[in-house]
Amino acid sequence: MIYVLIPEREKAKIRTKNKVQTKKYSIPDNLKELGLGKTYYIKTYGCQMNVHDSENIKAILEEMSFKEVDEMEKADLILLNTCAIRENAHNKVFGMIGRIKHMKEERPNIIAGICGCMAQEEGVVEEILNKYKWLDFVFGTHNIHELPLVLEKSMNSKKLEVQVYSCEGDIIEDIPVKRDSKYKAWVNIMYGCDKFCTYCIVPYTRGKQRSRNPKDIIREVEKLKKDGYKEVTLLGQNVNAYGKDLEISYDMSNLLIDVAKTGIDRVRFVTSHPWDFTDEMIEVISKYDNVMPYIHLPLQSGSNRILKLMGRRYTKESYLELFHKIKNRVKDVAITTDIIVGFPGETEADFNDTLDVVNECKYDSAFTFIFSPREGTPASKMKDNISLKEKEERLYKLNELVNMYAKEANGGYLNRVVKVLLEDKSLKDGFNFIGYTDTMKLVNVKAPLDKLGKIVDVKITNVQSFSMDGEMVE
């Protein structure tokens, strides 16, 4: 018998004033050897939050005695941690599921499952139940901490186990983590989102906005500093709204101050919503040297008409006012953005309004996308009368502009000496490390081998649109 607890879209969008529960993770002793002698492989799609979720999942699996392998073909357990933001990611996951099916035909004992945001979509789970019953387990974003129990039931029953909650969500503390880096760390500060932008599936897949207790966040950062980490990135679907749901008077600006005061070398945060970006936040970023002068500030569209259809709750004018306020108050700040082209009903004039904003802001970089309708969102029901060809032409035109300004921004670094955290090996000939400046510029660096994991002075010798080259200077 298949055990099924499937997601419900209507239930997932409910928001109440019920108090968020904070719970502690623990693994039953009898499950600590469930994976003894078995290996696992995780394929991660999507945002930084998903990447960090996979770090938690890896640690949970290793508490169960599974061992990680770097090739899917060598694994006894395969898990796809999925993204629901765009159709492209959706299609890639189902393509990978098909590939896993062939592997299971050759090795029937492989355990295979999916989790993440796609697992929280009602239509996806229904498709799995109809076409992919050979999968072993499905769980969602709200019950990562219950993975040991989900796996136990699936492995014992030899049937598809589907456990996906449609709820506002809790906060689970003390989930173990196996970090991908020894020098940079993701730190969740909040979960979920209540913005309900008309094109976005995240409020349905991640639950309501809920903030971690500041003391728990600070304690995590202090431990990371003690363990030798140089940089933390504070994570949330909308970090600027941090604290709005807390019972104390404490917001994102307060948190940035307290994290900066831990003394960790670098503090970053993503993702910001322009609506919640306060003057107090700008003041903190400008005041503390270890809060990095890099801000990701999604625009999505430069047209007020389209912004209203998107449910973004700001105007082109208020966005530009905020942009210039940040530029004027934060020394040497770099600002990047997200832009969607081809939103339903976008006219040539609307698109030109977006180009106007790009020409005014001259972003350091931008993530640009063609609108991708997500089932169950209001935008998916809007009339879309723009041809794919026209959308592609707009994207091409936008990217030409974005790339030009990105290279122009990088050009200002030529022959300058900047601080770079050396974090990994470079694949570019003649360079042995890659790292990032305080403004999030990727740099290929020539440096002594013992400098890995250190923040060093680098002279920039060459620039491209999306990376730079440099040599360490003493």
C-alpha positions in Angstrom: 0.0 0.0 0.0 1.3 3.5 -0.9 1.3 6.0 2.0 0.3 9.3 0.6 0.1 12.8 2.2 -0.1 15.1 -0.9 0.2 18.9 -1.1 -2.9 21.0 -1.5 -2.5 24.3 -3.2 -5.5 26.0 -1.6 -4.4 24.9 1.8 -0.8 26.1 1.2 -1.8 29.7 0.5 -3.7 30.1 3.9 -2.2 32.6 6.3 -3.3 32.8 9.9 -2.1 34.6 13.0 -1.2 31.3 14.7 2.1 31.5 16.5 5.0 29.8 14.8 6.3 26.8 16.7 10.1 26.4 17.2 11.1 22.7 17.5 14.3 20.9 18.0 15.6 18.3 15.5 16.5 14.8 16.8 17.1 11.5 15.1 15.8 8.3 16.7 18.6 6.1 17.9 17.2 3.1 16.0 17.7 4.9 12.7 21.3 5.9 13.1 22.5 2.8 11.3 19.7 2.6 8.7 22.1 3.5 5.9 25.1 1.4 7.1 27.0 0.1 4.1 25.0 2.4 1.7 26.0 5.4 -0.3 24.0 8.5 -1.4 24.0 11.2 -4.1 22.1 14.5 -4.1 21.4 16.6 -7.1 20.4 20.2 -6.2 18.4 22.6 -8.4 17.5 26.2 -7.7 18.3 28.9 -5.2 20.7 29.3 -2.3 18.0 28.1 0.1 17.9 24.8 -1.8 21.7 24.6 -1.7 21.6 25.0 2.1 18.8 22.6 2.4 21.0 20.0 0.7 23.7 20.7 3.2 21.3 19.8 5.9 20.0 16.7 4.1 23.6 15.4 3.6 24.3 15.8 7.3 21.0 13.9 8.2 21.9 11.1 5.9 25.4 10.8 7.3 23.9 10.7 10.8 22.0 7.6 9.4 25.4 6.1 8.3 25.0 6.8 4.6 28.3 7.8 2.8 28.4 10.4 0.1 29.6 9.6 -3.5 30.2 12.1 -6.2 28.7 10.1 -9.1 25.0 9.2 -9.3 25.8 5.9 -10.9 27.7 4.8 -7.8 24.9 5.6 -5.3 22.5 3.4 -3.4 20.2 6.3 -2.6 19.6 9.1 -5.1 17.8 12.3 -4.1 16.7 15.2 -6.3 16.3 18.5 -4.4 14.1 20.4 -6.7 13.2 24.0 -7.7 9.8 25.2 -8.9 10.5 28.8 -9.9 10.8 28.2 -13.7 9.6 25.6 -16.2 13.1 24.8 -17.3 14.1 23.5 -13.9 10.9 21.5 -13.8 11.6 19.8 -17.1 15.2 19.1 -16.1 14.0 17.2 -13.0 11.6 15.0 -14.9 14.3 14.3 -17.4 16.6 13.2 -14.6 13.8 11.1 -13.1 13.6 9.3 -16.4 17.3 8.6 -16.3 17.0 7.2 -12.8 14.3 4.9 -13.9 16.7 3.2 -16.4 19.3 2.9 -13.5 16.7 1.2 -11.3 15.8 -1.3 -14.1 19.5 -2.4 -14.0 19.8 -2.0 -10.2 16.4 -2.5 -8.6 17.7 -1.9 -5.0 18.5 1.8 -5.7 16.4 4.0 -3.5 15.2 7.2 -5.3 13.3 10.2 -4.2 12.6 13.9 -4.7 12.2 16.8 -2.3 12.3 20.6 -2.4 9.8 23.0 -4.0 8.6 20.8 -6.8 7.6 18.2 -4.2 5.3 20.9 -2.7 3.4 21.3 -6.0 0.0 19.5 -6.1 0.3 18.9 -9.8 3.8 17.4 -9.6 2.9 14.9 -6.9 -0.2 13.9 -8.8 2.0 13.3 -11.9 4.4 11.2 -9.8 1.5 9.1 -8.5 0.2 8.6 -12.0 3.4 8.0 -14.0 6.3 7.5 -11.6 5.1 5.0 -8.9 8.5 3.3 -9.1 10.0 6.2 -7.1 10.5 5.3 -3.4 9.8 8.6 -1.5 8.7 12.2 -1.8 9.0 14.8 1.0 8.6 18.6 1.0 10.2 21.7 2.3 8.4 21.6 5.7 9.6 18.1 6.8 13.3 17.8 6.0 13.9 17.0 9.6 11.6 13.9 9.2 13.7 12.4 6.4 14.9 9.5 8.7 11.3 8.5 9.3 10.3 8.9 5.7 13.2 6.7 4.6 12.6 4.1 7.2 8.9 3.7 6.0 9.9 3.5 2.4 12.8 1.1 2.9 10.6 -1.2 5.0 7.5 -1.1 2.9 9.2 -1.2 -0.5 6.4 1.2 -1.6 6.3 4.8 -2.7 6.2 7.0 0.5 4.7 10.5 -0.1 4.8 12.9 2.9 4.3 16.5 1.9 2.7 19.0 4.3 0.6 21.9 3.1 1.0 24.2 6.1 2.2 27.6 7.2 5.3 26.0 8.6 7.4 25.7 11.8 11.0 26.6 12.6 13.3 23.6 13.2 16.5 24.3 15.1 19.6 22.1 15.5 19.3 20.4 12.1 22.9 19.2 11.4 24.7 20.6 8.4 27.5 19.3 6.2 28.8 22.5 4.6 30.1 22.6 1.0 32.8 25.2 1.9 35.2 25.5 4.8 35.3 29.3 4.4 31.8 30.5 3.4 28.5 29.5 5.1 24.8 30.0 4.4 22.8 30.9 7.5 19.0 30.8 7.4 17.5 33.7 9.2 13.9 33.2 8.0 11.6 31.0 6.0 8.7 31.4 3.7 7.2 34.5 2.1 3.9 36.4 2.4 4.3 38.7 -0.6 2.4 36.6 -3.1 3.8 38.2 -6.2 1.4 37.0 -9.0 4.1 35.0 -10.9 5.8 33.3 -7.9 5.2 29.9 -6.5 7.4 30.3 -3.4 4.7 31.4 -1.0 2.9 28.1 -1.8 6.0 25.9 -1.6 7.8 27.5 1.4 5.0 28.6 3.7 4.4 31.8 5.6 7.0 34.3 6.6 8.6 33.2 9.8 11.8 34.5 11.4 14.3 32.6 13.5 15.1 33.8 17.0 18.0 36.3 16.7 19.9 34.6 19.5 19.9 31.3 17.6 21.2 33.1 14.5 23.9 34.9 16.4 25.0 31.7 18.1 25.3 30.0 14.7 27.4 32.8 13.3 29.7 32.9 16.4 30.3 29.2 16.1 31.1 29.6 12.4 33.6 32.3 13.2 35.2 30.1 15.9 35.4 27.3 13.3 37.4 29.5 11.0 34.8 30.6 8.6 35.4 34.0 6.9 32.0 34.8 5.4 28.3 34.2 6.1 25.4 34.9 3.9 22.1 35.5 5.7 19.4 33.7 3.8 15.6 34.1 3.3 13.1 34.5 0.6 12.8 38.1 1.6 15.4 38.9 4.2 14.4 42.6 4.5 11.2 41.5 6.2 13.1 39.7 8.9 11.6 40.2 12.3 8.1 41.4 11.3 6.6 38.3 12.8 8.6 38.3 16.0 7.1 39.3 19.3 10.0 41.6 20.0 10.9 44.9 18.4 13.8 43.6 16.3 14.3 43.9 12.5 16.8 43.3 9.8 18.9 46.3 10.6 19.2 45.1 14.2 20.2 41.7 13.1 22.8 43.1 10.7 24.4 45.1 13.6 24.5 42.0 15.9 25.9 39.8 13.2 28.5 42.4 12.3 29.5 42.7 16.0 30.4 39.0 16.1 33.6 40.1 14.2 33.2 37.6 11.4 35.1 39.0 8.4 32.3 39.2 5.9 28.5 39.5 6.1 26.2 39.2 3.1 22.4 38.8 2.7 20.0 37.6 0.0 17.3 38.2 -1.2 16.0 41.7 -0.8 12.6 43.0 -1.7 12.6 46.7 -2.5 9.4 47.2 -0.6 11.0 46.3 2.8 14.5 48.0 2.3 14.7 50.5 5.1 16.9 53.6 5.6 18.2 51.9 8.8 19.5 49.0 6.8 21.3 51.3 4.4 22.9 53.1 7.4 24.1 49.8 8.9 25.6 48.7 5.6 27.4 52.0 5.2 28.7 52.0 8.8 30.1 48.4 9.3 33.1 47.5 7.3 32.3 43.8 7.5 28.8 44.1 6.0 29.7 43.8 2.4 28.8 46.7 -0.1 26.9 44.3 -2.4 23.2 44.3 -2.7 20.9 42.2 -4.9 17.8 44.3 -5.5 15.3 42.6 -7.8 13.6 45.0 -10.3 11.5 42.5 -12.3 10.1 45.2 -14.5 10.6 48.9 -15.1 6.9 49.4 -16.1 4.5 50.6 -13.4 1.7 48.8 -15.2 3.5 45.5 -15.2 4.8 45.9 -11.6 1.1 46.3 -10.5 0.1 43.2 -12.5 3.1 41.4 -10.8 1.9 42.5 -7.4 5.3 43.9 -6.6 3.9 46.8 -4.4 6.4 49.4 -5.5 6.7 51.7 -8.5 9.5 52.5 -11.0 10.0 55.8 -9.3 10.2 54.5 -5.7 12.6 51.8 -6.9 14.9 54.3 -8.5 14.7 56.5 -5.4 15.8 53.5 -3.3 18.5 52.6 -5.8 20.1 56.0 -5.7 19.8 56.3 -2.0 21.9 53.1 -1.6 24.4 54.3 -4.3 24.9 57.6 -2.6 25.2 56.3 1.0 27.1 53.1 0.6 30.7 53.6 -0.6 31.7 51.6 -3.7 28.5 49.6 -3.6 27.7 47.0 -6.3 24.1 46.4 -7.1 22.7 43.5 -9.1 19.1 42.7 -10.0 16.5 40.2 -11.4 14.4 41.1 -14.5 11.6 39.2 -16.2 10.7 39.9 -19.8 7.5 38.8 -21.6 5.2 39.0 -18.6 1.6 38.6 -19.8 0.5 41.8 -21.5 3.9 43.4 -21.6 4.0 45.9 -24.5 7.0 47.3 -26.3 6.5 50.5 -24.3 6.5 48.4 -21.0 9.7 46.7 -22.1 11.3 50.0 -23.0 10.5 51.3 -19.5 12.6 48.4 -18.2 15.5 49.3 -20.6 15.2 52.9 -19.3 15.8 51.7 -15.7 18.7 49.5 -16.8 20.3 52.5 -18.6 19.9 54.6 -15.5 21.0 52.0 -12.9 23.9 50.5 -15.0 23.7 47.3 -12.8 26.9 45.4 -12.0 25.1 42.3 -13.2 21.5 41.0 -13.7 19.8 37.6 -13.8 17.3 37.9 -16.7 14.5 35.5 -17.6 11.6 35.0 -19.9 8.4 34.8 -18.0 7.6 31.2 -17.0 4.0 30.5 -15.9 3.7 28.4 -12.8 0.6 26.4 -12.3 -1.7 27.7 -9.5 -0.3 31.3 -9.6 -2.5 34.2 -10.7 -0.1 35.1 -13.5 -0.6 31.6 -15.0 -4.2 32.6 -15.7 -3.4 35.9 -17.4 -3.8 36.2 -21.1 -0.3 35.9 -22.7 -0.4 37.3 -26.3 3.4 37.8 -26.7 5.1 35.3 -29.1 8.1 33.3 -28.0 10.1 34.9 -30.7 9.3 38.4 -29.4 10.1 37.4 -25.9 13.5 36.0 -27.0 14.3 39.1 -29.0 13.5 41.2 -25.9 15.7 39.0 -23.7 18.6 39.3 -26.2 18.3 43.1 -26.3 18.2 43.3 -22.6 21.2 41.0 -22.1 23.2 43.0 -24.6 22.6 46.1 -22.4 23.2 44.2 -19.1 26.5 42.7 -20.4 27.7 46.1 -21.6 27.2 47.7 -18.2 28.6 44.7 -16.4 31.8 45.0 -18.3 31.8 48.7 -17.8 31.5 48.2 -14.0 34.3 45.7 -13.9 36.4 48.0 -16.0 36.6 50.3 -13.0 38.6 47.6 -11.1 41.4 47.4 -13.6 44.8 48.0 -11.9 43.1 48.4 -8.6 44.1 46.4 -5.5 41.1 44.8 -3.9 40.4 42.3 -1.1 39.5 38.8 -2.3 38.5 35.7 -0.3 40.3 32.8 -2.0 37.8 29.9 -1.8 38.5 27.3 -4.5 40.7 26.1 -7.3 40.5 28.1 -10.6 39.9 26.2 -13.8 41.4 29.0 -15.9 44.9 28.4 -17.3 47.6 30.4 -15.4 45.6 30.9 -12.3 45.3 28.6 -9.3 42.4 30.2 -7.2 39.0 31.8 -7.6 37.6 34.1 -5.1 35.2 37.0 -4.7 35.7 40.7 -3.9 33.7 42.4 -1.2 31.4 43.6 -4.0 30.8 40.0 -5.2 33.1 40.1 -8.3 34.5 36.8 -9.4 38.3 36.9 -9.7 40.8 34.3 -11.0 43.9 34.8 -8.9 47.6 33.8 -8.9 48.6 33.3 -5.3 50.7 31.0 -3.1 49.1 27.7 -2.4 48.9 28.3 1.4 46.6 31.3 0.9 43.5 29.2 0.2 40.7 30.3 2.6 42.4 33.6 3.3 41.3 37.2 2.4 44.2 38.7 0.4 45.1 41.8 -1.5 44.8 41.2 -5.3 45.7 43.6 -8.1 43.3 43.3 -11.0 45.1 42.8 -14.3 42.3 42.0 -16.7 38.5 42.3 -16.8 35.6 40.7 -18.7 31.8 41.1 -18.3 31.4 38.4 -15.6 34.9 37.8 -14.2 38.3 39.4 -13.6 41.9 38.2 -13.4 44.4 39.3 -10.8 47.6 38.6 -8.9 48.1 38.6 -5.2 50.2 41.4 -3.8 52.1 41.4 -0.5 
